[in-house]
Amino acid sequence: MKSNYKKPLNIGSDEMININSLAEMTISISGKKLTIKNIDGPVGVNGRCSDNQLITKVLDWHPRYPLKKGIEILYNWVNSQLEV
């Protein structure tokens, strides 16, 4: 995608999700039997979502899929690249 815009643009889902939920989603998509083990450490933000208004304005672009579908596409592509 070409543009003359020179500043950073955040691209992501506008769906609010926390890291445990993202991990659970990815584990579910993978079909693997994994568990999440949280350890003590610094606490950051509770969740994250992307404000895509600027990228829509600048590039006339927006995500085509909900987060889960995008993660499925990404997971399957990465998995296909690892299969030899």
C-alpha positions in Angstrom: 0.0 0.0 0.0 1.6 3.3 -1.1 1.1 6.6 0.7 2.9 9.9 1.2 2.0 9.8 4.9 5.2 9.8 6.9 4.1 9.3 10.5 3.5 5.9 12.3 0.0 4.4 12.0 -1.3 1.8 14.4 -3.1 -1.1 12.7 -5.1 -3.6 14.7 -8.4 -4.8 15.9 -10.9 -2.4 17.5 -12.0 -5.4 19.6 -11.0 -5.1 23.3 -9.0 -8.2 24.4 -6.7 -9.0 27.2 -3.5 -11.2 26.7 -5.0 -14.3 28.4 -8.0 -14.2 26.1 -5.8 -13.7 23.1 -3.7 -16.7 24.2 -6.8 -18.8 24.8 -8.1 -17.8 21.3 -4.8 -18.8 19.7 -4.6 -22.1 21.6 -8.2 -22.9 20.5 -7.3 -22.1 16.9 -4.2 -24.3 17.0 -6.1 -27.3 18.3 -3.3 -27.9 20.8 -3.8 -28.8 24.4 -1.8 -26.1 26.2 -2.3 -24.3 29.5 -1.6 -20.8 30.4 0.6 -20.2 33.4 0.7 -16.6 34.7 3.7 -15.7 36.7 4.3 -12.7 39.1 5.7 -9.7 37.4 5.0 -6.2 36.3 1.4 -5.4 35.4 0.7 -3.4 32.3 -2.6 -2.4 30.8 -5.6 -4.7 31.3 -6.6 -4.8 27.7 -5.8 -3.3 24.3 -7.8 -2.2 21.3 -6.8 -0.2 18.2 -8.3 3.1 17.1 -8.3 2.7 13.3 -9.8 6.1 12.5 -6.5 7.6 11.3 -5.6 4.7 9.0 -9.1 4.7 7.6 -8.7 8.5 6.9 -5.2 8.4 5.6 -5.2 5.1 3.6 -8.9 4.5 3.2 -8.3 1.1 4.7 -9.9 -0.9 7.6 -9.5 -4.5 8.8 -11.6 -6.9 6.7 -12.0 -9.6 9.4 -12.8 -9.8 13.1 -9.8 -10.5 15.3 -10.5 -14.3 15.6 -10.7 -14.7 11.8 -7.5 -12.7 11.4 -5.7 -14.8 14.0 -6.9 -18.0 12.2 -5.6 -16.7 8.9 -2.2 -15.7 10.4 -1.9 -19.0 12.4 -2.6 -21.1 9.3 -0.2 -19.1 7.2 2.6 -19.4 9.8 1.9 -23.1 10.2 2.1 -23.6 6.4 5.5 -21.9 6.3 6.9 -24.2 9.0 5.7 -27.5 7.4 8.6 -28.9 5.4 
